[in-house]
Amino acid sequence: MAVIHNKHPIKQSFRNWINNYPESFHWCDMDRFYIFVKCVCRYSRKIKGYQWLKKKIEKTDKKLSKDVIDIYCHKFIELQKFYSASCLQIYES
């Protein structure tokens, strides 16, 4: 069995999230969103911000309300901050 390398993990994870309608209230909806954010944090060379995600969502044919888009954009920023936070040492060396 061969390992297939995904050349565009950010695009693929975004498509997986947005094409499986994010407001279906399925338990995997947020998991797909988290996978997308983690891919952005891991593979992006530049920091992606609020406006980047907002434009990306608005380009799709999904009819998400402005409030829902804002919620996802805020959560996107918070998760990026969480991902990049350093660990606090709990012991002295």
C-alpha positions, 0 to 999 in steps of 0.5 A: 500500500503506497502513501499518497502525499497531498500537495495542497493540504490546506485546500483539501481540508477546507473543501472537506469542511465546507463541502460537508455543510458546516451547519448540518449539526453532525458531530464531525462538523467541528472536527473537520473545521479543527483539521482545517485550522491545524492544516493552516497552522502546520503548512501555511508559510504566512499567517492567515487572518480573519479576513482571509478566512472570511473571503474564502468562505464567501467565495463558496456557494454556501449561504452562511449568515454573516453571524455564522461566518464571524463565529467561524472566523473568531474561532479560527483566530483563537485556535491559531493562537492556541496552536502557536502557544508555547508550553509552560514548564511545570517543573524547574530544571 
